Amino acid sequence: MKWLLIGIIVASTTAGEVLQAAGMRRHGEIRDFRPGAIGRALTVLVRNRFVIAALAAMAVSFFAYLGLLTIAELSFAVPVTAITYVLETVLAKYILKEHVNWLRWAGASLVICGVALVSL
Amino acid sequence: MSHEQARLRLKTWIFAGVVVFSNVFGNFFLKRGMPPALARPIEYITVLFHPWATLGVLLLIVWLMSRMTLLSWADLSYVLPVTSVGYVLVAVAGKVLLNEQITMKRWTGIGLIVAGVALVSGGSAPQTAHPRPKTAGAGP
């Protein structure tokens, strides 16, 4: 049960965050932060297919995480979810076509080791 | 171009700060409002209306919106490591607010996270190769 929930969390978080990034990139940089402009951006974003799919995936991830917290310690739950960093950085390079230079790979690797040490 | 880079960098720092703080405190209040066990499926919904949990959920909505805004210009492979500084904040808040011990192992982990964040934020621009959508109006 524990590992099933972790599998669901890792898969839905990774899918959700990559879709979120893809959707926001399609939208383009948000530059205007006046209330009216934010409202207009929201009405555009709720019709963005990537953003809708991202929100659905993140909702699955959220409730699976609530479920995991009731059967596992936080110190177990957090380091395992650090695996999403690896998956998302790889997907950022190959799906989002970002230029992941060696500094970013090195930084992401340090962060993953650090998260594991802090939480274990 | 350097003015443009400075503008993006400042905006990135501001929103990364909002993302980190809303995530850390959102999760903190959510955890505080959670009962020890969720027995029935309906409790997954009703628990969200416990006052502390509601505050947590509101902060997580702020987190979602600010993260989406940040991703509208910054790369995912930049945002991920940089916002992970939240793990450090959780450990430090545990020490300051709850008087938890920070062991040698945890200090090492904190050091690695800070080094990773410094490498990524200092060593690359937030945005690499974003194709600008042709329809976006108010471009420079």
Interface residues (C-beta under 8 A of the other chain):
Chain A: E17 V18 Q20 A21 M24 R25 R26 H27 G28 E29 I30 R31 D32 L45 V51 M58 F62 F63 L66 G67 L69 T70 L74 V78 Y85 E88 T89 A92 K93 L96 K97 E98 H99 V100 N101 L103 R104 A106 G107 A108 S109 L110 V111 C113 G114 V115 A116 L117 V118 S119 L120
Chain B: K31 M34 P36 A37 L38 Y44 V47 L60 L64 R67 M68 T69 L71 S72 W73 D75 L76 S77 Y78 V79 L80 P81 S84 Y87 V88 A91 K105 R106 T108 G109 I110 G111 L112 I113 V114 A115 G116 V117 A118 L119 V120 G123 S124 T128 A129 H130 P131 R132 P133 A136 A138
